[in-house]
Amino acid sequence: MPPTQKQRNESALSAVNVLYFLIAFRICNALLIRTFFQPDEYFQSLEPAWDIAFGPSSGAWITWEWRERLRSSLHPFFFAGVYQATAFLAECLHLEAATRAELLLATPKVLQGCFAALTDFFIWKLAEKAFGRNSRASHAALFLTVFSPWQWFCSTRTLSNSVETTLTTIAIWLWPLRNDPKQPGSNARSLRAALALAAIATILRPTNAIIWIVMALYTAAPGADINTTRAFWTLAVECREALISGLMAVGVSLVSDRSYYGEWTFPPLRFIHFNVVQSLAVFYGRNRPDYYLTEGLPLLLTTTLHFAAWGCWQALSSRIPSADGQKLTRPLAISVIVFVAIMSLIAHKEVRFIFPLLPGLLVLAAGPFSQFFSPLLRPRTMVKKGLLILFVTVNVVFAFYISQVHQRGVVDVSHHLRHEHESRGSSNTTVMFMMPCHSTPWRSHLIHPAIDARALTCEPPLDIPIEARSSYMDEADQFYADPTTWMREHMEDVTALADRKSGRKVNIHQDKADWPEYLVFFEQLEPTMTGFLAKTSYKECWRGFNTHWHDDSRRHGDVIVWCLSESA
């Protein structure tokens, strides 16, 4: 029996309330994150956005990928608009510099929190599409996404992977089911919207295309429910809509990139050429073939892993109760398997590369989770009640640790330096980060262009033949190979520091860098710095906890700031 108008209104009101809750929840989530995850959170989104909003003299760090036109400018333009609007508001309200800085720090997080809330919302709607409205499984999907440590840790970060996941979730929800009895016109409009979002996601992250190839082939594949003729026409419609939506997305991308780069270019093709053909991605790390199975998926799903595996098995073995659920969950399960298999062939692997699989995996996990803890959240046996409490506790503790504790010092030091600059009232503050490249946020957290900061770089071997790359050392590698020698060769003679208090500046080697007012480094480097700068006026003026452990020995210990005596 179809729902009445009153039931539809109540359902819509419920959906609006859920969305409001998720937006508030994820904005709080975004503002509460205190830790560092990946440099791309800043250097592939906020730094180019800052450059777009405030110009080349604003101090943004534009990495080599942007100089080589490997990245789509669509993602940074979202945040550039937020930066410009915030700066305009601050100017209209005549806000102090410190208050303006706090707003510029917060507003991109608020925007990303809204994107993250949409991901949560459409995970719930996707589960409703698979298992029915107000079903236990749909409620379980909402519960799982809200209590997912990975969602808390990553979804509100300004990574292109996070927006890619949002677009993918909405697009899968819009995707027509196989042999769907709805009106053809409705299906065509839904398919066109889904493919438009899929095209944008693919422009942001070209590997996203794998998901849509699987979805399209599954929907159009001949079978017991679809004869060969109908399968052919379904595939033809998909190709037509993909062409229309794809051309529209490419057109928007071309205009955006023409505006940013000043010339016509198509970054996804250059991205594939550099990272696949030239194998430059390997420069940033090589992982085992089983990485996604043994590390990636366990980190992505944590306590939900076994429920997701159970859900995949149910989908592939046709054990999903409803026909619509089977039509949706099976392509999701196949997409997960194919995506992980193909991504495992690429040498450089990161958990965030499989982030767009998480919504589908949570939907797959929702059925088994709701069955195991039936009735949902009020299981009958004490053992299951205890397991549910343990599930929530582990997720909350883990989420708290990775978002509040692990690698927080590298973010805290950026705030410290900004506050120091504001409190001194100085026209200029000089800082040198003697750390592995991109260890800290940059202008998005330092904010003020008058903070003249420098850091070690890690430019890849763009013009070096593949066979010669094994011996290549970037600036950070050269520094850590022999810090003392590097400082002697690249920094002014330490004896010149003795004249700083008298106001005299002595640097007879003009090709060498002046010593800054602030030196920032990890505790691992402290003995070397103490020995080299023992007779200077540098003194420790700040120390912040960073992490209990790190897989990079160069990043061990606290983050330390040394100041010249007049700055301390």
VMD Tcl script that draws the C-alpha trace (Angstrom):
set ca {
  {0.00 0.00 0.00}
  {1.54 3.34 -1.06}
  {2.31 5.87 1.73}
  {-0.23 8.60 2.43}
  {0.56 12.29 2.08}
  {0.83 12.56 5.87}
  {3.31 9.68 5.98}
  {5.37 11.28 3.19}
  {5.43 14.61 5.06}
  {6.49 12.89 8.28}
  {9.22 11.03 6.42}
  {10.46 14.25 4.81}
  {10.44 16.00 8.19}
  {12.39 13.12 9.70}
  {14.94 13.32 6.88}
  {15.35 17.09 7.38}
  {15.87 16.59 11.11}
  {18.47 13.92 10.46}
  {20.27 16.20 8.01}
  {20.25 19.10 10.49}
  {21.67 16.85 13.18}
  {24.40 15.53 10.87}
  {25.41 19.04 9.75}
  {25.71 20.21 13.36}
  {27.54 17.02 14.31}
  {30.08 17.19 11.49}
  {30.73 20.92 11.90}
  {31.58 20.23 15.55}
  {33.66 17.28 14.36}
  {35.58 19.50 11.92}
  {36.25 22.22 14.48}
  {37.42 19.72 17.11}
  {40.06 17.98 14.99}
  {43.50 18.80 16.40}
  {45.81 16.38 14.59}
  {47.73 16.04 11.34}
  {46.97 13.31 8.81}
  {48.22 13.94 5.27}
  {49.92 17.00 3.73}
  {47.39 16.96 0.89}
  {44.78 18.20 3.38}
  {46.55 21.56 3.13}
  {48.87 21.59 0.13}
  {46.41 20.22 -2.47}
  {43.39 22.24 -1.37}
  {43.83 25.09 1.11}
  {47.18 26.40 -0.16}
  {46.05 26.81 -3.79}
  {42.72 28.13 -2.48}
  {44.61 30.74 -0.44}
  {46.59 31.65 -3.55}
  {43.39 32.05 -5.57}
  {41.71 34.15 -2.89}
  {44.58 36.43 -1.86}
  {47.10 36.35 -4.70}
  {50.72 35.24 -5.16}
  {52.05 37.64 -2.52}
  {49.95 36.04 0.23}
  {52.58 33.43 1.09}
  {50.77 30.26 -0.03}
  {52.99 27.26 -0.74}
  {52.25 26.06 -4.27}
  {53.74 22.60 -4.70}
  {55.20 21.09 -7.85}
  {51.94 19.29 -8.76}
  {50.29 22.66 -9.37}
  {53.24 23.98 -11.35}
  {53.03 20.86 -13.54}
  {49.21 21.22 -13.81}
  {48.44 17.78 -12.37}
  {45.57 18.87 -10.11}
  {42.07 20.05 -10.91}
  {41.35 23.53 -9.60}
  {37.68 22.71 -8.95}
  {38.35 21.57 -5.39}
  {40.42 24.64 -4.30}
  {37.89 27.02 -5.85}
  {35.28 25.84 -3.29}
  {37.52 26.99 -0.46}
  {38.78 30.11 -2.25}
  {35.22 31.39 -2.30}
  {34.91 30.74 1.44}
  {38.21 32.55 2.10}
  {37.13 35.59 0.08}
  {33.72 35.73 1.76}
  {35.31 35.46 5.20}
  {37.87 38.17 4.46}
  {35.12 40.44 3.14}
  {33.02 39.86 6.29}
  {36.02 40.55 8.53}
  {36.68 43.80 6.70}
  {33.05 44.90 6.96}
  {32.99 44.17 10.69}
  {36.42 45.79 11.25}
  {37.66 42.69 13.06}
  {41.08 42.56 14.67}
  {43.81 40.58 12.90}
  {43.70 37.75 15.44}
  {39.91 37.35 15.15}
  {40.11 37.49 11.36}
  {42.77 34.77 11.48}
  {40.57 32.50 13.62}
  {37.69 32.93 11.18}
  {39.90 32.14 8.18}
  {41.05 29.03 9.99}
  {37.52 27.87 10.84}
  {35.41 28.58 7.77}
  {36.98 25.96 5.44}
  {36.40 23.42 8.21}
  {32.74 24.40 8.40}
  {32.33 23.92 4.64}
  {34.03 20.54 4.75}
  {31.88 19.59 7.73}
  {28.81 20.19 5.55}
  {30.26 17.95 2.81}
  {30.90 15.26 5.43}
  {27.32 15.55 6.72}
  {26.03 14.97 3.19}
  {28.12 11.80 3.03}
  {26.52 10.54 6.25}
  {23.04 11.53 5.13}
  {23.25 9.75 1.79}
  {24.76 6.64 3.37}
  {21.55 6.51 5.37}
  {19.40 7.19 2.28}
  {21.35 4.57 0.33}
  {20.62 2.03 3.06}
  {16.94 3.00 2.91}
  {17.01 2.40 -0.82}
  {18.52 -1.03 -0.26}
  {16.61 -2.21 2.81}
  {13.51 0.00 3.00}
  {12.51 3.14 4.88}
  {12.64 2.92 8.65}
  {14.22 -0.51 8.38}
  {16.57 -1.76 11.07}
  {19.38 -1.95 8.51}
  {18.95 1.69 7.42}
  {19.05 2.79 11.07}
  {22.14 0.64 11.52}
  {23.85 2.34 8.57}
  {23.24 5.75 10.15}
  {24.58 4.47 13.46}
  {27.68 3.00 11.81}
  {28.60 6.16 9.90}
  {28.13 8.38 12.97}
  {30.31 6.09 15.11}
  {32.89 5.34 12.40}
  {36.38 6.35 13.61}
  {37.50 6.88 10.03}
  {34.56 9.16 9.28}
  {35.33 11.21 12.40}
  {39.04 11.33 11.58}
  {38.99 11.90 7.82}
  {35.62 12.98 6.42}
  {35.91 16.55 7.75}
  {39.45 17.06 6.45}
  {39.88 19.17 3.31}
  {41.15 16.29 1.19}
  {39.96 15.75 -2.37}
  {39.29 12.15 -1.29}
  {36.69 13.42 1.19}
  {34.77 15.38 -1.47}
  {35.20 12.45 -3.86}
  {33.51 10.23 -1.26}
  {30.62 12.67 -0.86}
  {30.05 12.86 -4.61}
  {30.31 9.07 -4.97}
  {27.76 8.43 -2.19}
  {25.17 10.80 -3.66}
  {25.76 9.46 -7.17}
  {25.26 5.83 -6.09}
  {22.03 6.84 -4.33}
  {20.83 8.46 -7.57}
  {21.93 5.51 -9.73}
  {18.88 3.59 -11.10}
  {18.57 0.00 -9.96}
  {19.02 -2.82 -12.45}
  {15.74 -3.50 -14.32}
  {14.06 -0.72 -12.32}
  {10.29 -0.54 -12.99}
  {10.18 3.27 -12.57}
  {9.21 5.48 -15.48}
  {12.00 5.66 -18.10}
  {12.05 9.45 -17.96}
  {12.60 9.42 -14.20}
  {15.40 6.89 -14.54}
  {17.07 8.92 -17.28}
  {17.08 12.09 -15.16}
  {18.39 10.21 -12.14}
  {21.07 8.54 -14.24}
  {22.14 11.86 -15.75}
  {22.49 13.47 -12.32}
  {24.41 10.45 -11.00}
  {26.80 10.50 -13.94}
  {27.35 14.27 -13.60}
  {28.47 13.80 -10.00}
  {30.51 10.74 -10.98}
  {32.24 12.76 -13.70}
  {33.22 15.49 -11.24}
  {34.48 12.87 -8.78}
  {36.55 11.30 -11.56}
  {38.04 14.66 -12.52}
  {39.06 15.18 -8.89}
  {40.37 11.59 -8.53}
  {40.68 9.70 -11.87}
  {40.65 6.30 -10.15}
  {37.00 6.93 -9.20}
  {36.10 5.87 -12.74}
  {36.62 2.23 -11.71}
  {33.48 2.34 -9.55}
  {31.32 3.69 -12.37}
  {32.55 1.23 -14.96}
  {31.50 -1.59 -12.61}
  {28.12 0.02 -11.84}
  {27.37 0.61 -15.54}
  {28.36 -2.88 -16.67}
  {26.40 -4.54 -13.87}
  {23.25 -2.51 -14.56}
  {23.35 -3.35 -18.28}
  {24.64 -6.94 -18.16}
  {22.30 -9.56 -19.72}
  {20.81 -12.05 -17.27}
  {17.66 -13.84 -16.16}
  {15.93 -10.50 -15.51}
  {17.28 -8.64 -18.56}
  {17.38 -10.07 -22.09}
  {20.16 -9.25 -24.54}
  {18.15 -6.62 -26.43}
  {17.18 -4.74 -23.28}
  {20.75 -4.98 -21.97}
  {22.03 -3.45 -25.21}
  {19.60 -0.52 -24.98}
  {20.36 -0.01 -21.28}
  {24.07 0.20 -22.08}
  {23.34 2.56 -24.98}
  {21.38 4.89 -22.67}
  {24.18 4.78 -20.10}
  {26.74 5.67 -22.76}
  {24.58 8.52 -24.06}
  {24.05 9.97 -20.58}
  {27.70 9.44 -19.68}
  {28.71 11.39 -22.78}
  {26.33 14.26 -21.98}
  {27.23 14.43 -18.30}
  {30.92 13.86 -18.94}
  {31.14 16.65 -21.49}
  {29.39 19.05 -19.12}
  {31.76 18.17 -16.27}
  {34.82 18.39 -18.53}
  {33.60 21.78 -19.78}
  {33.30 23.11 -16.23}
  {36.73 21.68 -15.41}
  {38.35 23.22 -18.49}
  {36.96 26.67 -17.70}
  {38.03 26.38 -14.05}
  {41.55 25.25 -14.95}
  {41.85 27.89 -17.67}
  {41.03 30.49 -15.01}
  {43.57 29.09 -12.53}
  {46.47 28.04 -14.76}
  {46.09 30.75 -17.38}
  {46.05 28.24 -20.24}
  {43.93 25.39 -21.52}
  {44.84 22.14 -19.79}
  {43.21 18.92 -18.58}
  {44.87 17.81 -15.30}
  {43.42 14.25 -15.09}
  {45.36 13.22 -18.22}
  {48.56 14.80 -16.95}
  {47.98 13.16 -13.56}
  {47.77 9.71 -15.16}
  {50.83 10.41 -17.32}
  {53.01 11.51 -14.40}
  {51.87 8.93 -11.86}
  {51.37 5.89 -14.07}
  {53.47 6.36 -17.19}
  {56.40 8.05 -15.44}
  {55.83 6.20 -12.12}
  {56.48 9.33 -10.06}
  {53.99 8.25 -7.37}
  {56.53 5.62 -6.28}
  {58.82 8.47 -5.20}
  {56.44 9.02 -2.26}
  {56.40 5.39 -1.17}
  {55.94 1.82 -2.30}
  {53.68 -0.64 -0.49}
  {53.11 -4.38 -0.44}
  {50.51 -5.82 -2.87}
  {48.39 -6.96 0.10}
  {48.41 -3.51 1.74}
  {44.71 -2.75 1.22}
  {43.63 -6.18 2.50}
  {45.89 -6.28 5.56}
  {46.08 -2.58 6.49}
  {43.85 -0.38 4.33}
  {40.46 -2.01 4.86}
  {41.06 -2.75 8.59}
  {41.93 0.94 9.17}
  {39.01 2.12 7.06}
  {36.45 -0.09 8.83}
  {38.03 -0.92 12.24}
  {35.36 -2.72 14.31}
  {32.97 -2.91 11.33}
  {35.32 -4.98 9.16}
  {33.78 -8.39 9.86}
  {30.23 -7.07 9.38}
  {31.24 -5.58 6.01}
  {32.84 -8.89 4.95}
  {29.66 -10.70 6.02}
  {27.55 -8.21 4.05}
  {29.69 -8.65 0.92}
  {29.24 -12.42 1.13}
  {25.46 -12.03 1.52}
  {25.28 -9.71 -1.50}
  {27.39 -11.96 -3.74}
  {25.55 -15.13 -2.70}
  {22.07 -13.61 -3.22}
  {21.15 -13.75 0.47}
  {19.79 -10.19 0.71}
  {16.06 -10.50 1.58}
  {14.61 -7.88 -0.78}
  {14.94 -7.74 -4.56}
  {15.85 -4.02 -4.52}
  {18.41 -4.68 -1.81}
  {20.01 -7.38 -3.93}
  {20.07 -5.09 -6.99}
  {21.93 -2.42 -5.02}
  {24.20 -4.38 -2.69}
  {25.59 -6.77 -5.30}
  {27.13 -4.04 -7.52}
  {28.44 -2.37 -4.36}
  {30.18 -5.60 -3.34}
  {31.56 -6.14 -6.85}
  {32.79 -2.52 -6.95}
  {34.66 -3.02 -3.68}
  {36.40 -6.16 -4.94}
  {37.31 -4.74 -8.36}
  {38.43 -1.37 -6.95}
  {40.67 -2.95 -4.30}
  {42.09 -5.42 -6.84}
  {43.01 -2.71 -9.36}
  {44.33 -0.28 -6.76}
  {46.50 -3.08 -5.35}
  {48.37 -3.15 -8.67}
  {49.58 0.42 -8.12}
  {52.82 0.56 -6.12}
  {51.98 3.67 -4.06}
  {49.05 2.97 -1.74}
  {47.27 4.95 0.97}
  {44.11 4.23 2.97}
  {42.48 7.43 1.76}
  {42.67 6.18 -1.84}
  {39.94 3.62 -1.00}
  {37.89 6.10 1.06}
  {35.09 6.25 -1.59}
  {34.41 2.55 -0.88}
  {33.48 3.26 2.75}
  {29.84 4.33 2.14}
  {29.14 1.13 0.21}
  {30.92 -0.97 2.81}
  {28.90 0.59 5.64}
  {25.67 -0.14 3.76}
  {26.82 -3.74 3.24}
  {27.72 -3.98 6.93}
  {24.41 -2.53 8.09}
  {22.38 -5.68 7.38}
  {24.56 -8.10 9.36}
  {25.06 -5.51 12.12}
  {21.31 -5.04 12.58}
  {20.78 -8.82 12.52}
  {23.47 -9.50 15.09}
  {22.38 -6.76 17.50}
  {18.66 -7.39 17.07}
  {16.60 -5.59 18.21}
  {18.90 -2.77 17.12}
  {20.73 -1.07 20.00}
  {18.74 -3.16 22.49}
  {20.02 -6.72 22.01}
  {18.32 -9.35 24.12}
  {21.34 -11.12 25.59}
  {23.81 -9.64 28.05}
  {26.70 -10.87 25.91}
  {25.52 -8.91 22.89}
  {24.78 -5.86 25.04}
  {28.35 -6.05 26.30}
  {29.69 -6.44 22.77}
  {27.70 -3.41 21.60}
  {29.06 -1.32 24.48}
  {32.56 -2.53 23.63}
  {31.98 -1.67 19.93}
  {30.98 1.90 20.78}
  {33.73 2.34 23.39}
  {36.52 1.12 21.11}
  {35.35 3.36 18.27}
  {35.01 6.45 20.46}
  {38.38 5.96 22.18}
  {40.14 5.27 18.88}
  {38.51 8.30 17.22}
  {39.49 10.50 20.16}
  {43.12 9.35 20.09}
  {43.68 9.84 16.35}
  {41.85 13.18 16.24}
  {43.10 14.74 19.51}
  {46.44 13.12 20.37}
  {48.34 11.41 17.56}
  {50.42 13.97 15.56}
  {48.95 17.08 17.19}
  {52.23 18.89 17.82}
  {52.81 19.75 14.17}
  {49.43 21.52 14.11}
  {49.84 23.15 17.53}
  {53.17 24.69 16.52}
  {51.50 26.51 13.61}
  {49.01 28.07 16.03}
  {51.83 28.95 18.43}
  {53.82 30.77 15.75}
  {50.74 32.66 14.58}
  {49.90 33.74 18.13}
  {53.51 34.76 18.75}
  {53.48 36.94 15.65}
  {50.19 38.56 16.70}
  {51.34 39.21 20.28}
  {54.69 40.73 19.24}
  {53.10 43.22 16.89}
  {56.12 42.81 14.63}
  {56.01 43.70 10.97}
  {57.91 40.53 10.11}
  {58.58 37.14 11.73}
  {61.08 34.66 10.29}
  {60.74 30.90 10.76}
  {62.68 27.87 9.51}
  {61.10 24.39 9.69}
  {63.94 21.87 9.82}
  {61.66 18.90 9.38}
  {60.77 16.41 6.64}
  {58.91 18.31 3.94}
  {55.25 19.20 4.47}
  {55.34 18.14 8.12}
  {53.10 21.02 9.21}
  {50.21 23.02 7.77}
  {51.31 26.19 6.03}
  {49.58 29.47 5.19}
  {46.11 28.11 5.99}
  {47.26 28.03 9.66}
  {50.04 30.61 9.76}
  {47.60 33.02 8.06}
  {49.67 36.21 8.16}
  {51.83 36.91 5.06}
  {54.27 38.73 7.36}
  {55.30 35.37 8.82}
  {58.22 34.70 6.50}
  {58.55 30.92 6.73}
  {60.77 28.45 4.97}
  {60.85 24.64 5.06}
  {62.83 21.81 3.53}
  {61.45 20.70 0.16}
  {61.00 17.30 -1.47}
  {60.65 17.96 -5.18}
  {60.49 14.69 -7.16}
  {62.96 13.78 -9.92}
  {60.87 15.10 -12.79}
  {63.65 15.21 -15.38}
  {65.71 12.24 -14.23}
  {65.49 8.89 -16.09}
  {63.77 6.07 -14.18}
  {66.99 4.05 -13.90}
  {68.78 6.97 -12.19}
  {66.06 7.82 -9.65}
  {67.18 5.34 -7.00}
  {70.13 7.60 -6.12}
  {68.14 10.84 -6.19}
  {68.01 12.82 -2.94}
  {65.66 15.75 -2.42}
  {66.52 18.66 -0.09}
  {65.02 16.99 2.99}
  {66.94 13.78 2.27}
  {70.18 15.74 1.90}
  {69.57 17.54 5.18}
  {68.88 14.38 7.20}
  {71.79 12.52 5.62}
  {74.13 14.98 7.39}
  {72.37 17.89 9.15}
  {75.58 19.54 10.34}
  {77.14 19.62 6.89}
  {73.91 20.85 5.33}
  {73.66 23.74 7.81}
  {77.28 24.72 7.23}
  {76.73 24.74 3.47}
  {73.33 26.42 3.35}
  {73.06 28.70 6.40}
  {75.13 31.72 7.34}
  {78.10 31.20 9.67}
  {76.87 30.79 13.25}
  {79.40 33.40 14.41}
  {77.23 36.00 12.67}
  {74.50 35.33 15.23}
  {76.60 37.00 17.92}
  {76.02 40.35 16.25}
  {72.24 40.07 16.19}
  {71.70 41.76 19.58}
  {73.63 44.84 18.47}
  {71.41 45.10 15.42}
  {74.25 44.40 12.99}
  {73.60 41.86 10.27}
  {76.68 39.99 9.17}
  {76.36 37.55 6.29}
  {79.39 37.60 4.05}
  {78.03 34.65 2.07}
  {75.04 36.19 0.36}
  {74.16 32.86 -1.26}
  {73.49 31.38 2.18}
  {70.29 31.82 4.18}
  {70.10 33.98 7.29}
  {69.29 32.28 10.56}
  {65.63 32.94 11.44}
  {64.07 34.16 14.66}
  {62.39 30.77 15.15}
  {63.72 27.28 14.43}
  {61.23 24.40 14.42}
  {62.28 20.75 14.50}
  {61.44 17.34 15.96}
  {62.97 16.11 19.20}
  {64.91 13.50 17.22}
  {67.09 16.33 15.86}
  {67.62 18.05 19.22}
  {71.10 16.61 20.02}
  {72.39 17.72 16.60}
  {70.93 21.22 16.94}
  {72.27 21.57 20.50}
  {75.77 20.69 19.38}
  {75.77 22.91 16.30}
  {74.16 25.99 17.88}
  {75.56 25.67 21.42}
  {77.39 29.03 21.31}
  {74.50 30.99 19.85}
  {71.64 32.84 21.51}
  {69.04 30.26 20.45}
  {67.01 28.97 23.39}
  {64.06 26.62 23.61}
  {60.88 28.67 23.90}
  {58.16 26.14 23.14}
  {57.74 22.38 23.15}
  {54.63 20.45 22.21}
  {53.74 16.77 22.38}
  {53.36 15.25 18.92}
  {52.97 11.49 19.07}
  {53.72 8.36 21.07}
  {55.05 6.61 17.95}
  {55.72 7.24 14.27}
  {56.82 5.03 11.38}
  {59.23 7.77 10.22}
  {62.21 7.96 12.62}
  {62.83 11.57 11.60}
  {59.50 12.54 13.17}
  {60.06 10.94 16.58}
  {59.44 12.91 19.75}
  {58.04 16.34 20.56}
  {57.94 19.36 18.29}
  {60.44 21.95 19.55}
  {60.75 25.66 18.85}
  {64.00 27.56 19.47}
  {64.01 31.34 19.48}
  {66.82 33.84 19.25}
  {67.15 35.44 22.65}
  {65.49 38.68 21.57}
  {62.48 36.64 20.41}
  {62.22 34.41 23.48}
}
mol new
graphics top color blue
foreach p $ca { graphics top sphere $p radius 0.5 }
foreach p [lrange $ca 0 end-1] q [lrange $ca 1 end] { graphics top cylinder $p $q radius 0.2 }
display resetview
